[in-house]
Amino acid sequence: MHRRRFMVITAAGLLVGCNRVQPAQARDAAPPQRGGPGSPVVPKSAAPLDGQLCGPTSPDLRGPYWTPDAPNALHLSPKGDLRIEGLVKGPDCRPIPGAMVHVWQADPRGRYADDRLRGRLATDKDGAYRFETVRPGNYREPNGWRPAHIHFEVTAPGFKPLVSQLYFAGDPYLSPNDSCSVCRSDGADRIIKLAEVIAPYRRQEGTFEIHLAKA
C-alpha cells in the first residue's frame, strides 16, 4: 500500500488522465496574482466590464476516474504543497457566485489510488475558489507519458457544464508529447505557471481562471 497523500480545501473548499505510474515532473515559475492572507485570489480582471467578452474555457477529456460522490469542503491535510485559486466567470466576464467546482487528480507518483485527492467546492460571493493539494505526478501509458494534470468539472445554473483538465507550464509531456491522443494538453488557456512560496510553509501557487458559456 503506497503512502497516502492528502489535500486541503480552504476558503470555498477543495479537490485523472488515462493511466498511472511514476513521476517525471518539470516545474516553471511565475508569480500568480493573490489576494490578502487567507482570502481567495481575485485577479484585477475580476471587475465586470460592460461589453467585455470572456470566451469559454476549452474542454478536455473527463477520464475514467470521475466519481459523483466526491466530498464537500473536507480538511484532509494541514499542508499541501500546491495551491490553486482563481475565479469562475460568465461570457460577460462577470464572476459567478455559487458555481460548483469538482476536482480530482493523481497523487505525486501518478496514481489514482487515493480517493481523498478529489472533492467539490462552491465559489464564494465574488466567484472565487481556492484549494490546496499535492502536485500530481506524470504517469506512463503503453505509448508514452501523460503530463501532470488536475481534472475539473464546473457547473452553475444558467451555464453550460465544463469538463476539462489543468496543466502546468514546462511539463515535457505536454502536447505533442502527450501519450493521450484524444486529450487536449495544448490548450493555452489551461496551462498555468506556478510560483514558489516559502512562508508560512513551502509550496507552489497558481491561478486558473475558468470561463463558462451560457446555457
C-alpha positions as CSV (number, residue, x, y, z in Angstrom):
1,M,0.0,0.0,0.0
2,H,1.5,3.3,-1.0
3,R,1.8,6.1,1.3
4,R,-1.4,8.3,1.2
5,R,-1.0,11.9,0.2
6,F,-3.6,14.4,1.1
7,M,-5.0,17.7,0.1
8,V,-6.7,20.6,1.8
9,I,-9.8,22.6,0.8
10,T,-9.7,26.1,2.2
11,A,-12.0,29.2,1.8
12,A,-14.5,27.8,-0.7
13,G,-13.3,24.4,-0.2
14,L,-11.4,21.6,-2.4
15,L,-10.0,18.5,-5.0
16,V,-7.3,12.0,-13.8
17,G,-6.0,11.1,-17.0
18,C,-5.7,7.8,-18.8
19,N,-3.4,5.6,-16.6
20,R,-0.8,5.9,-13.8
21,V,2.7,5.2,-12.6
22,Q,5.9,7.1,-11.9
23,P,6.6,10.8,-11.6
24,A,8.7,12.8,-14.1
25,Q,7.9,16.4,-13.3
26,A,9.1,19.7,-14.7
27,R,8.4,23.0,-13.0
28,D,8.1,26.5,-14.2
29,A,7.7,29.5,-12.0
30,A,6.0,32.9,-12.4
31,P,4.2,34.8,-9.6
32,P,0.4,34.4,-9.6
33,Q,-1.9,37.2,-8.6
34,R,-3.0,36.8,-5.0
35,G,-5.3,38.4,-2.5
36,G,-4.6,39.1,1.1
37,P,-3.7,36.4,3.6
38,G,-6.4,33.8,3.9
39,S,-8.6,35.2,1.1
40,P,-9.2,33.6,-2.3
41,V,-7.4,35.2,-5.2
42,V,-9.3,37.9,-7.1
43,P,-7.3,39.0,-10.2
44,K,-7.6,42.5,-11.4
45,S,-9.7,41.3,-14.3
46,A,-12.4,40.2,-11.8
47,A,-14.2,43.6,-12.1
48,P,-17.1,43.2,-14.5
49,L,-16.8,45.3,-17.6
50,D,-19.8,46.1,-19.9
51,G,-19.2,44.8,-23.4
52,Q,-16.3,42.6,-22.3
53,L,-16.2,39.1,-23.7
54,C,-14.8,36.0,-21.9
55,G,-14.7,33.0,-24.3
56,P,-15.4,29.7,-22.7
57,T,-12.5,27.7,-21.2
58,S,-11.6,24.9,-23.6
59,P,-12.8,21.4,-22.7
60,D,-10.8,18.2,-22.2
61,L,-11.3,14.5,-21.6
62,R,-13.1,13.6,-18.4
63,G,-11.1,10.4,-18.0
64,P,-12.1,7.2,-16.2
65,Y,-11.7,8.3,-12.6
66,W,-14.5,10.7,-12.1
67,T,-17.0,9.8,-9.3
68,P,-20.3,11.6,-8.5
69,D,-19.8,11.2,-4.7
70,A,-16.7,13.4,-4.0
71,P,-16.7,15.0,-0.6
72,N,-17.6,18.7,0.1
73,A,-15.1,21.0,1.8
74,L,-13.2,18.5,3.9
75,H,-9.9,19.3,5.6
76,L,-7.8,16.3,4.9
77,S,-4.2,17.6,5.3
78,P,-2.8,20.7,7.1
79,K,-0.3,21.5,4.4
80,G,-0.4,20.6,0.8
81,D,2.5,21.5,-1.5
82,L,0.2,23.1,-4.2
83,R,-2.4,25.8,-4.0
84,I,-4.7,26.5,-7.0
85,E,-7.1,29.5,-6.9
86,G,-9.0,31.7,-9.3
87,L,-12.4,33.0,-10.5
88,V,-15.3,31.4,-12.3
89,K,-16.8,33.8,-14.8
90,G,-19.5,34.0,-17.4
91,P,-19.2,35.2,-21.0
92,D,-19.6,38.8,-19.9
93,C,-16.6,38.4,-17.6
94,R,-18.7,38.8,-14.5
95,P,-17.8,36.4,-11.7
96,I,-20.3,33.6,-10.9
97,P,-21.0,33.1,-7.2
98,G,-22.1,29.6,-6.1
99,A,-20.6,27.8,-9.1
100,M,-19.7,24.2,-8.2
101,V,-16.1,23.2,-8.9
102,H,-15.5,19.5,-8.8
103,V,-11.8,18.5,-8.9
104,W,-9.9,15.2,-8.9
105,Q,-6.3,14.1,-9.6
106,A,-3.5,11.6,-9.3
107,D,-1.1,11.5,-6.4
108,P,2.6,12.6,-6.7
109,R,3.5,9.2,-8.1
110,G,0.9,9.4,-10.8
111,R,-1.6,7.0,-9.2
112,Y,-5.3,7.4,-8.7
113,A,-5.4,5.0,-5.7
114,D,-6.1,7.7,-3.1
115,D,-9.8,8.6,-3.2
116,R,-9.1,11.6,-1.0
117,L,-7.5,13.5,-3.8
118,R,-10.9,14.6,-5.1
119,G,-13.6,16.9,-3.9
120,R,-16.1,19.7,-4.6
121,L,-16.3,23.3,-3.6
122,A,-18.5,26.3,-4.3
123,T,-17.3,29.7,-5.4
124,D,-17.8,32.5,-2.9
125,K,-19.8,35.7,-3.4
126,D,-17.0,37.1,-5.6
127,G,-16.9,34.0,-7.8
128,A,-13.6,32.9,-6.3
129,Y,-12.4,29.5,-5.3
130,R,-9.2,28.1,-3.7
131,F,-7.9,24.6,-2.8
132,E,-4.7,23.1,-1.5
133,T,-3.5,19.7,-2.6
134,V,-0.3,17.8,-3.6
135,R,1.2,18.3,-7.0
136,P,0.1,15.4,-9.3
137,G,2.8,13.3,-10.9
138,N,3.3,12.3,-14.5
139,Y,2.4,8.7,-15.4
140,R,3.3,6.2,-18.1
141,E,0.9,4.7,-20.6
142,P,1.7,2.0,-23.1
143,N,2.6,4.6,-25.7
144,G,4.3,7.2,-23.5
145,W,3.8,9.6,-20.7
146,R,1.0,11.9,-19.7
147,P,1.7,15.4,-18.4
148,A,0.8,16.2,-14.8
149,H,-2.8,17.5,-14.6
150,I,-5.8,18.1,-12.5
151,H,-9.4,17.4,-13.7
152,F,-12.1,19.9,-13.3
153,E,-15.9,19.8,-13.8
154,V,-17.6,23.2,-13.2
155,T,-21.3,23.8,-13.2
156,A,-23.6,26.7,-12.4
157,P,-27.3,27.3,-13.1
158,G,-27.9,29.0,-16.4
159,F,-24.5,28.0,-17.8
160,K,-23.2,25.0,-19.8
161,P,-21.2,22.5,-17.7
162,L,-17.5,22.4,-18.3
163,V,-15.3,19.3,-18.1
164,S,-11.6,20.0,-18.6
165,Q,-8.0,19.5,-17.3
166,L,-5.5,21.9,-15.9
167,Y,-1.8,21.5,-16.9
168,F,1.5,23.1,-15.8
169,A,3.9,25.1,-17.9
170,G,7.3,23.5,-18.6
171,D,6.0,19.9,-18.4
172,P,7.9,17.9,-21.1
173,Y,4.9,15.7,-21.8
174,L,2.5,18.4,-22.9
175,S,1.2,18.1,-26.5
176,P,2.6,17.0,-28.9
177,N,4.4,14.6,-26.5
178,D,1.2,13.7,-24.6
179,S,0.5,9.9,-24.7
180,C,-3.2,10.6,-24.7
181,S,-4.1,11.3,-28.3
182,V,-7.6,12.4,-27.5
183,C,-6.6,14.8,-24.7
184,R,-6.0,18.5,-25.3
185,S,-2.9,19.4,-23.3
186,D,-2.1,22.1,-25.9
187,G,-4.9,24.4,-24.6
188,A,-3.0,27.6,-23.7
189,D,-5.9,28.8,-21.5
190,R,-5.4,25.7,-19.3
191,I,-1.6,25.7,-18.9
192,I,-0.5,27.7,-15.9
193,K,2.8,28.8,-14.4
194,L,3.5,28.2,-10.8
195,A,5.2,30.4,-8.2
196,E,7.4,29.1,-5.4
197,V,6.2,30.3,-2.0
198,I,8.2,29.8,1.3
199,A,6.0,31.3,4.0
200,P,4.2,30.2,6.1
201,Y,5.3,26.8,4.5
202,R,7.0,25.9,1.2
203,R,4.5,25.3,-1.6
204,Q,3.7,26.3,-5.2
205,E,0.8,28.5,-6.2
206,G,-1.0,29.1,-9.4
207,T,-4.1,30.9,-10.7
208,F,-6.6,29.3,-13.0
209,E,-9.5,31.4,-14.3
210,I,-12.5,29.4,-15.6
211,H,-15.0,30.8,-18.1
212,L,-18.4,29.2,-18.6
213,A,-20.7,29.6,-21.6
214,K,-24.4,30.5,-21.3
215,A,-26.7,27.5,-21.5
